[in-house]
């Protein structure tokens, strides 16, 4: 069973906001601010990609490739729309463009990969929690409706406290009861 359209749009909007926000934060950390138009385009693209997929509960196996693919597209979109850095400014600040032994692009790929994996796990756990809560609410709602719709049970004609049963003599017929010390020592 798929979710209603409003619920699907809300979940896709949350996914798109997380996905786009992740890409924007990664580019802001690398000191290249994407333009507002590219952020809005990335948000619309993420929403369009997530809307058909998020109709039902999804696991990490679905969320990870979707998030990874969207991060690649958003990275390209933000990198192409970023203002050009003059060569003199890039040469003056080489530490901003290379981190240790890895070139800046490799660092960006590693950071995007780590962020994608963590975000996919976070979204999958959120999905599982959300669907679990919805199942519990649905079950509680069904119980309330059934309690309201079904009539009260009729009182039973048997009294709650019946007469006490007579003691069982047949089971104790062969029992020998001797109290006290033995008569002969």
SVG drawing of the C-alpha trace seen along z (x, -y; Angstrom):
<svg xmlns="http://www.w3.org/2000/svg" viewBox="-29 -37 80 87">
<polyline fill="none" stroke="black" stroke-width="0.4" points="0.0,0.0 1.4,-3.4 1.1,-6.5 -1.4,-9.3 -0.1,-12.1 0.2,-14.7 2.2,-12.4 4.4,-11.4 5.0,-15.1 6.0,-15.9 8.4,-13.0 9.9,-13.8 10.3,-17.5 12.1,-16.4 14.4,-14.2 15.0,-16.9 15.8,-19.4 18.3,-17.1 19.9,-16.1 20.2,-19.7 21.3,-21.0 24.0,-18.3 25.3,-19.4 25.2,-23.1 27.0,-22.6 29.7,-20.6 30.3,-23.3 30.2,-26.0 32.9,-24.1 35.1,-24.1 34.7,-27.9 32.7,-27.8 29.2,-29.2 26.6,-28.0 24.2,-30.5 20.7,-30.8 19.3,-29.8 21.4,-26.6 20.2,-25.8 16.6,-26.2 17.2,-24.1 18.9,-21.4 16.0,-21.4 13.4,-21.0 15.5,-18.3 15.9,-16.4 12.1,-16.7 11.3,-15.5 13.7,-12.5 12.4,-11.5 8.7,-11.9 8.1,-8.7 10.4,-6.6 9.1,-7.5 5.6,-6.1 6.3,-3.4 8.9,-2.5 12.4,-2.4 15.5,-0.9 19.2,-1.9 19.4,0.2 17.1,-2.3 18.1,-5.5 21.8,-5.1 22.0,-5.0 19.3,-7.7 21.1,-10.0 24.5,-9.2 23.3,-9.9 21.6,-13.1 24.8,-14.2 26.8,-13.7 24.2,-15.7 24.1,-18.5 27.9,-18.6 28.1,-19.2 25.2,-21.7 26.8,-23.7 30.3,-23.5 29.2,-24.7 27.1,-27.6 29.8,-28.7 31.5,-32.0 34.9,-31.5 37.9,-32.0 40.6,-34.0 43.9,-32.2 45.8,-34.7 43.5,-34.1 43.7,-30.3 47.5,-30.5 47.6,-32.8 45.6,-30.3 46.7,-26.8 45.7,-25.4 42.1,-26.0 42.3,-23.9 44.4,-20.9 44.3,-19.1 47.4,-17.2 48.4,-14.6 44.9,-14.4 43.8,-16.9 40.8,-19.0 38.5,-16.9 39.4,-13.7 38.7,-15.3 35.3,-16.5 34.5,-13.0 35.5,-11.4 33.5,-14.0 30.4,-13.6 30.7,-9.8 30.9,-9.9 28.0,-12.4 25.9,-10.3 26.4,-7.1 25.6,-8.8 22.6,-10.7 21.3,-7.5 21.5,-5.7 19.9,-8.6 17.0,-8.8 16.5,-5.0 16.3,-4.9 13.9,-7.9 11.8,-6.0 11.7,-2.9 10.7,-5.0 8.0,-6.9 6.4,-3.8 6.5,-2.0 4.7,-4.9 2.1,-5.0 1.5,-1.3 1.0,-1.6 -1.4,-4.6 -3.3,-2.6 -3.6,0.4 -4.7,-1.9 -7.3,-3.6 -8.7,-0.2 -9.0,0.9 -10.9,-2.3 -13.2,-2.0 -13.9,1.7 -14.6,0.9 -17.0,-1.9 -18.7,0.2 -19.2,3.5 -21.9,3.7 -21.2,4.2 -21.2,7.9 -24.5,9.0 -24.2,9.8 -23.9,13.5 -26.7,15.2 -24.2,17.2 -23.5,15.4 -19.9,14.3 -19.6,16.3 -21.1,19.8 -21.7,21.9 -18.5,23.5 -17.7,27.0 -17.9,29.8 -14.6,31.2 -13.3,34.2 -13.6,37.3 -12.8,39.9 -9.2,38.8 -8.4,38.8 -10.0,42.2 -6.7,44.1 -4.6,41.5 -3.3,42.3 -2.9,39.4 -0.8,40.0 0.5,37.1 3.0,37.3 6.0,39.5 5.9,43.3 4.3,45.3 7.1,47.8 10.8,47.0"/>
</svg>
